[in-house]
Amino acid sequence: MASAKGCPAPVWPAPACLRKYFSSLLDSSEVYFQFTVSRHVGKVIFWIVVFFLVLLALRLVSVWQARREKQEQQTRARKPADEPMVRCGQCGVYLPKSSAIMTERGFGCGDPHCAHQR
């Protein structure tokens, strides 16, 4: 085998002059490797954080919509009747005032079986 200039034939472990040459290469490549790996790891961590922030934002929007729908349902359920309700004087059933009939005992429901129920 041909020997490098000023170095004996390669023998393992490498002679001191080759170790010096390769160690400087290894040091610079380690720095480059560490730099590129740390840069890539930083990008991965950044995208993981962005992914979880998007998930959190979607969850918050979902919770907000659910609360809004629940509140709308409660306000619809709590709305008072548009028309006052009256009680039938014969059977005791409550009905809207517009569909009630005026009788001698007050309001009536108009049902033919109403007088027989009570």
C-alpha positions as CSV (number, residue, x, y, z in Angstrom):
1,M,0.0,0.0,0.0
2,A,1.1,3.5,-0.7
3,S,1.9,5.6,2.3
4,A,0.8,9.1,2.9
5,K,3.5,11.8,2.6
6,G,5.6,11.6,5.7
7,C,3.5,8.8,7.2
8,P,4.3,5.1,7.4
9,A,1.9,2.5,5.9
10,P,-1.5,2.4,7.6
11,V,-1.6,0.2,10.6
12,W,-4.5,0.0,13.1
13,P,-4.5,2.0,15.3
14,A,-3.7,4.8,13.0
15,P,-0.3,6.5,13.4
16,A,-0.3,9.8,15.2
17,C,-0.1,11.9,12.0
18,L,-3.3,10.3,10.6
19,R,-5.1,10.5,13.9
20,K,-4.3,14.2,14.1
21,Y,-5.7,14.7,10.5
22,F,-8.8,12.6,11.1
23,S,-9.5,14.0,14.5
24,S,-9.7,17.5,13.0
25,L,-12.2,16.2,10.4
26,L,-14.2,14.3,13.0
27,D,-14.4,17.4,15.2
28,S,-15.7,19.6,12.4
29,S,-18.1,17.0,11.2
30,E,-19.4,16.4,14.7
31,V,-20.1,20.2,15.0
32,Y,-21.9,20.1,11.7
33,F,-23.8,17.0,12.7
34,Q,-24.8,18.5,16.0
35,F,-25.8,21.7,14.4
36,T,-28.0,20.1,11.7
37,V,-29.5,17.6,14.2
38,S,-30.3,20.4,16.7
39,R,-31.8,22.5,13.9
40,H,-33.9,19.5,12.7
41,V,-35.0,18.6,16.2
42,G,-35.9,22.3,16.8
43,K,-38.1,22.2,13.7
44,V,-39.8,19.0,14.8
45,I,-40.5,20.4,18.3
46,F,-41.9,23.6,16.7
47,W,-44.3,21.6,14.5
48,I,-45.4,19.4,17.4
49,V,-46.2,22.5,19.5
50,V,-48.1,24.1,16.5
51,F,-50.1,20.8,16.1
52,F,-51.1,20.8,19.7
53,L,-52.0,24.5,19.7
54,V,-54.3,23.9,16.7
55,L,-55.9,21.0,18.6
56,L,-56.4,23.2,21.6
57,A,-57.9,26.0,19.5
58,L,-60.3,23.5,17.9
59,R,-61.3,22.2,21.3
60,L,-61.9,25.7,22.6
61,V,-64.1,26.5,19.6
62,S,-66.1,23.3,20.1
63,V,-66.7,24.0,23.8
64,W,-67.7,27.6,23.0
65,Q,-70.2,26.4,20.4
66,A,-71.6,23.7,22.8
67,R,-72.1,26.3,25.5
68,R,-73.8,28.7,23.1
69,E,-76.2,26.1,21.9
70,K,-77.0,25.0,25.4
71,Q,-77.6,28.6,26.4
72,E,-79.9,29.1,23.4
73,Q,-81.9,26.0,24.3
74,Q,-82.3,27.2,27.9
75,T,-83.5,30.6,26.8
76,R,-86.0,29.0,24.3
77,A,-87.2,26.8,27.1
78,R,-87.6,29.7,29.6
79,K,-89.6,31.9,27.2
80,P,-93.0,32.6,28.6
81,A,-96.0,31.6,26.5
82,D,-97.0,34.3,24.0
83,E,-100.6,33.9,25.2
84,P,-101.9,33.8,28.7
85,M,-103.3,30.4,29.9
86,V,-106.6,30.1,31.7
87,R,-108.1,27.2,33.6
88,C,-111.3,25.5,32.6
89,G,-113.9,26.0,35.3
90,Q,-115.4,22.5,34.8
91,C,-112.5,20.1,34.3
92,G,-109.5,22.1,35.5
93,V,-107.4,21.8,32.3
94,Y,-105.2,24.8,31.4
95,L,-105.6,26.1,27.8
96,P,-104.8,29.2,25.9
97,K,-107.2,32.1,26.5
98,S,-108.0,32.4,22.7
99,S,-109.3,28.8,22.5
100,A,-111.3,29.0,25.8
101,I,-115.0,29.5,25.8
102,M,-116.7,31.8,28.3
103,T,-119.3,29.9,30.5
104,E,-121.3,30.7,33.6
105,R,-118.5,29.1,35.7
106,G,-115.8,31.1,34.0
107,F,-113.7,29.8,31.2
108,G,-114.4,26.5,29.6
109,C,-112.5,24.2,27.3
110,G,-115.4,23.4,25.0
111,D,-114.9,19.7,25.2
112,P,-118.3,17.8,25.2
113,H,-117.0,15.4,27.8
114,C,-115.7,18.2,30.1
115,A,-118.7,18.3,32.4
116,H,-118.5,14.5,33.0
117,Q,-114.9,14.4,34.0
118,R,-115.3,16.1,37.3
